[in-house]
């Protein structure tokens, strides 16, 4: 049992006290354990390895594809299932067993596509459909090429995605270099669909994402902690940097937002760590687990 009182080094917040040992640490990838380099920063890696040596379980929860997230999981030597696609896909890399898959129906995915293809948006968006852990697009744009290069994946082009969609999408994503365009799209989609119909979020300023209504990182971390490991929310520490992390930050007994997170994400957290380029995850781990 430990009793820690900590104030945020990155924002003026009230002191936060925990009175239990962390037994499960869940971390996001982009903007959290990996910054501009697209690799896990060495101090962060060392801190996570130190946590594991103390018996704390560690898992990754990301919006990335499974095949894209797998190298981070392996680099850290993790043994828990890997949470991908905002929690719509949970798979155990050790056995390849799929523990949870919550895809959108084709009908719903094509309704989302209708919204993306409205005349005022059509030329501004790069559209991504993720089916069976593969990326399908109606057009290969510069934004899609950059995305695929960072993710280490192959692009599959289907000219008529509406007609030739090869299955139920795990996630639908729109990229746009203008965040204000995606702000408007998110607002209009939330007026059109209830949370019981679609989970809508932003993982970075230029990404708009839609998944199954039960697919979010908070529900995925709850499933991992409570149903697979027999833990409670108070045993969990979750660290993330964007709006797709809010649910898991809110669920965890210790919810940490990165210093590079938007203000709305920081508001959901118990504590704000330094920026990703300042190894904020390592600082948070030292504060709440190793310290």
C-alpha positions as CSV (number, residue, x, y, z in Angstrom):
1,X,0.0,0.0,0.0
2,X,1.3,3.4,-0.9
3,X,0.0,6.9,-0.3
4,X,1.2,9.4,-2.9
5,X,0.3,13.1,-3.1
6,X,1.4,14.7,-6.3
7,X,0.8,18.0,-8.1
8,X,1.1,18.2,-11.8
9,X,4.5,19.5,-13.1
10,X,2.8,20.6,-16.4
11,X,-0.3,22.4,-15.2
12,X,-1.7,24.2,-12.2
13,X,-3.9,21.5,-10.7
14,X,-5.0,20.5,-7.2
15,X,-3.0,17.8,-5.4
16,X,-4.0,14.3,-6.2
17,X,-3.7,11.4,-3.7
18,X,-3.8,7.7,-4.3
19,X,-3.9,5.1,-1.5
20,X,-3.3,1.9,-3.4
21,X,-0.6,0.2,-5.5
22,X,-0.9,0.3,-9.2
23,X,-1.3,-3.2,-10.6
24,X,-2.0,-2.4,-14.3
25,X,-0.5,0.3,-16.4
26,X,-2.1,1.1,-19.8
27,X,-0.4,3.4,-22.3
28,X,-1.3,5.0,-25.6
29,X,1.3,5.0,-28.4
30,X,1.3,8.2,-30.5
31,X,1.9,11.3,-28.5
32,X,2.3,9.3,-25.4
33,X,5.1,6.7,-25.5
34,X,6.2,7.7,-29.1
35,X,6.7,11.2,-30.3
36,X,8.0,12.7,-33.5
37,X,10.5,9.9,-34.0
38,X,7.8,7.3,-34.2
39,X,9.7,5.1,-31.8
40,X,9.5,4.5,-28.0
41,X,11.8,7.0,-26.3
42,X,14.6,5.3,-24.3
43,X,13.7,6.8,-20.8
44,X,10.1,5.7,-21.3
45,X,11.2,2.2,-22.3
46,X,13.4,1.9,-19.3
47,X,10.6,3.1,-17.0
48,X,8.2,0.6,-18.4
49,X,10.7,-2.2,-18.0
50,X,11.3,-1.1,-14.4
51,X,7.6,-1.2,-13.8
52,X,7.3,-4.7,-15.2
53,X,10.2,-5.9,-13.1
54,X,8.1,-4.9,-10.0
55,X,5.3,-7.2,-11.1
56,X,3.1,-4.4,-12.5
57,X,1.3,-5.6,-15.7
58,X,1.5,-3.3,-18.7
59,X,-0.7,-3.0,-21.8
60,X,-0.9,-0.8,-24.9
61,X,-4.2,0.8,-26.0
62,X,-4.1,2.5,-29.3
63,X,-6.2,3.7,-32.2
64,X,-3.6,2.1,-34.5
65,X,-4.2,-1.0,-36.5
66,X,-3.1,-4.3,-34.9
67,X,-0.3,-4.9,-37.4
68,X,1.0,-1.3,-36.9
69,X,0.9,-1.5,-33.0
70,X,2.5,-4.9,-32.7
71,X,6.1,-3.7,-33.0
72,X,5.6,-1.4,-29.9
73,X,4.1,-4.3,-27.9
74,X,7.0,-6.6,-28.8
75,X,9.7,-4.0,-28.2
76,X,8.4,-3.6,-24.6
77,X,8.2,-7.4,-24.1
78,X,4.5,-7.2,-23.1
79,X,2.4,-10.3,-22.5
80,X,-1.1,-8.9,-22.1
81,X,-3.6,-8.6,-25.0
82,X,-3.1,-5.7,-27.4
83,X,-5.9,-3.1,-27.5
84,X,-6.2,-1.6,-31.0
85,X,-8.7,0.5,-33.1
86,X,-9.9,2.4,-30.0
87,X,-10.8,-0.9,-28.3
88,X,-12.7,-2.4,-31.2
89,X,-10.0,-5.0,-31.7
90,X,-8.4,-6.9,-28.7
91,X,-6.0,-9.7,-29.6
92,X,-3.4,-11.7,-27.7
93,X,-0.2,-11.7,-29.7
94,X,1.2,-14.7,-27.8
95,X,-1.6,-17.0,-29.1
96,X,-3.1,-14.8,-32.0
97,X,-6.4,-15.4,-30.3
98,X,-9.0,-12.7,-31.0
99,X,-10.6,-11.8,-27.6
100,X,-12.9,-9.0,-28.9
101,X,-13.8,-7.6,-32.2
102,X,-16.6,-5.0,-32.6
103,X,-16.8,-3.9,-36.2
104,X,-19.3,-1.5,-37.8
105,X,-21.9,-2.9,-40.0
106,X,-21.4,-2.3,-43.7
107,X,-24.7,-0.3,-43.7
108,X,-23.5,2.0,-41.0
109,X,-20.0,2.4,-42.5
110,X,-21.5,3.4,-45.8
111,X,-23.7,6.0,-44.0
112,X,-20.5,7.4,-42.6
113,X,-19.0,7.4,-46.1
114,X,-22.0,9.4,-47.3
115,X,-21.2,12.1,-44.8
116,X,-17.5,12.1,-45.9
117,X,-18.5,12.5,-49.5
118,X,-20.8,15.5,-49.1
119,X,-19.9,18.1,-51.8
120,X,-18.2,20.6,-49.4
121,X,-16.0,17.8,-47.9
122,X,-15.2,15.4,-50.8
123,X,-12.0,17.2,-52.0
124,X,-10.8,17.9,-48.4
125,X,-10.8,14.4,-46.9
126,X,-8.6,11.3,-47.2
127,X,-10.9,8.3,-46.5
128,X,-9.7,5.2,-44.8
129,X,-11.7,1.9,-44.2
130,X,-10.0,-0.7,-42.0
131,X,-11.2,-4.3,-42.7
132,X,-9.6,-7.4,-41.3
133,X,-6.6,-5.3,-40.2
134,X,-6.0,-4.0,-43.7
135,X,-6.3,-0.4,-45.0
136,X,-8.7,0.2,-47.9
137,X,-9.1,3.5,-49.6
138,X,-11.0,4.9,-52.6
139,X,-8.0,7.1,-53.5
140,X,-4.4,7.2,-52.5
141,X,-3.6,10.7,-51.4
142,X,-0.4,12.3,-50.1
143,X,-1.9,12.2,-46.6
144,X,-2.6,8.5,-46.9
145,X,1.0,7.8,-48.1
146,X,2.4,9.7,-45.1
147,X,0.0,7.8,-42.8
148,X,1.0,4.4,-44.3
149,X,4.7,5.2,-44.0
150,X,4.5,6.1,-40.3
151,X,2.3,3.1,-39.6
152,X,4.4,0.7,-41.6
153,X,1.4,-0.7,-43.6
154,X,0.3,-1.5,-47.2
155,X,-2.4,0.6,-48.8
156,X,-5.2,-1.3,-50.7
157,X,-7.0,0.9,-53.2
158,X,-10.6,0.2,-54.2
159,X,-11.9,2.7,-56.7
160,X,-15.6,2.0,-55.8
161,X,-15.4,1.4,-52.1
162,X,-19.2,1.6,-51.8
163,X,-19.8,-1.2,-54.3
164,X,-16.8,-3.4,-53.5
165,X,-16.3,-3.0,-49.8
166,X,-14.8,-6.4,-48.7
167,X,-16.3,-6.7,-45.2
168,X,-17.5,-5.0,-42.1
169,X,-15.0,-2.2,-41.2
170,X,-13.4,-2.2,-37.7
171,X,-12.9,1.5,-38.1
172,X,-13.6,4.4,-40.5
173,X,-11.3,7.4,-40.5
174,X,-11.1,10.7,-42.3
175,X,-7.8,12.7,-42.5
176,X,-7.8,16.4,-43.2
177,X,-5.0,18.9,-42.9
178,X,-7.4,21.5,-41.6
179,X,-8.6,20.6,-38.0
180,X,-11.5,23.1,-38.3
181,X,-13.0,21.0,-41.1
182,X,-13.0,18.0,-38.8
183,X,-14.4,20.0,-35.9
184,X,-17.4,20.8,-38.1
185,X,-17.7,17.2,-39.3
186,X,-17.6,15.9,-35.7
187,X,-20.2,18.3,-34.6
188,X,-22.6,17.5,-37.4
189,X,-22.1,13.7,-37.0
190,X,-22.8,14.0,-33.3
191,X,-26.1,15.7,-34.1
192,X,-26.9,13.0,-36.6
193,X,-25.9,9.9,-34.5
194,X,-26.3,9.1,-30.9
195,X,-23.5,7.5,-28.8
196,X,-25.6,4.2,-29.0
197,X,-25.2,4.2,-32.8
198,X,-21.5,5.3,-33.3
199,X,-18.5,6.1,-31.2
200,X,-17.0,9.3,-32.7
201,X,-13.6,10.7,-31.7
202,X,-10.4,12.5,-32.6
203,X,-7.1,10.8,-32.1
204,X,-5.0,13.7,-33.4
205,X,-6.1,17.1,-34.6
206,X,-6.2,15.9,-38.2
207,X,-7.9,12.5,-37.7
208,X,-11.7,12.0,-37.3
209,X,-12.6,8.4,-36.4
210,X,-15.8,6.3,-36.2
211,X,-16.1,2.9,-34.6
212,X,-18.8,0.6,-33.1
213,X,-20.6,2.4,-30.2
214,X,-19.2,0.0,-27.6
215,X,-15.6,0.4,-28.9
216,X,-13.7,2.9,-26.9
217,X,-10.5,2.6,-24.8
218,X,-12.3,3.0,-21.5
219,X,-14.5,0.0,-22.1
220,X,-11.5,-2.0,-23.5
221,X,-9.4,-1.2,-20.4
222,X,-12.3,-2.1,-18.1
223,X,-12.6,-5.4,-20.0
224,X,-8.9,-6.1,-19.6
225,X,-8.7,-5.1,-16.0
226,X,-11.9,-6.5,-14.6
227,X,-12.9,-9.5,-16.8
228,X,-9.4,-10.8,-17.7
229,X,-7.3,-9.8,-14.7
230,X,-9.8,-9.6,-11.9
231,X,-8.7,-6.0,-11.0
232,X,-10.7,-2.9,-10.2
233,X,-10.5,0.6,-11.7
234,X,-8.5,1.8,-8.6
235,X,-5.7,-0.6,-9.5
236,X,-5.2,0.9,-13.0
237,X,-3.1,3.8,-14.3
238,X,-3.8,5.0,-17.8
239,X,-1.8,7.5,-19.8
240,X,-2.9,9.2,-23.0
241,X,-2.7,12.4,-25.0
242,X,-5.9,12.9,-27.0
243,X,-9.7,12.7,-27.1
244,X,-9.7,9.0,-27.9
245,X,-8.0,8.5,-24.5
246,X,-10.5,10.3,-22.4
247,X,-12.6,7.3,-21.6
248,X,-9.7,5.2,-20.3
249,X,-8.2,8.2,-18.4
250,X,-11.6,8.7,-16.8
251,X,-12.0,5.0,-16.0
252,X,-8.6,4.5,-14.3
253,X,-7.9,5.1,-10.7
254,X,-4.9,7.2,-11.9
255,X,-5.7,8.9,-15.1
256,X,-2.8,10.8,-16.6
257,X,-2.9,13.2,-19.6
258,X,0.3,14.2,-21.4
259,X,1.5,17.8,-21.4
260,X,0.9,17.9,-25.2
261,X,-2.8,16.9,-24.8
262,X,-5.6,19.3,-25.6
263,X,-7.1,21.1,-22.6
264,X,-10.3,19.0,-22.8
265,X,-8.2,15.9,-22.3
266,X,-6.3,17.4,-19.4
267,X,-9.5,18.3,-17.8
268,X,-10.5,14.6,-17.6
269,X,-7.2,13.6,-16.0
270,X,-6.2,13.3,-12.3
271,X,-2.7,14.5,-13.2
272,X,-0.9,16.1,-16.2
273,X,2.6,14.8,-17.2
274,X,5.2,16.6,-19.2
275,X,5.2,16.6,-22.9
276,X,5.9,13.4,-24.9
277,X,9.2,14.9,-26.1
278,X,10.1,15.4,-22.4
279,X,9.5,11.8,-21.6
280,X,6.2,12.5,-19.7
281,X,5.3,8.8,-19.4
282,X,8.6,8.1,-17.5
283,X,7.9,11.1,-15.2
284,X,4.4,9.8,-14.4
285,X,5.6,6.3,-13.8
286,X,8.3,7.6,-11.4
287,X,5.7,9.7,-9.6
288,X,3.0,7.0,-9.1
289,X,4.6,3.6,-9.4
290,X,8.4,3.6,-8.9
291,X,8.6,6.5,-6.5
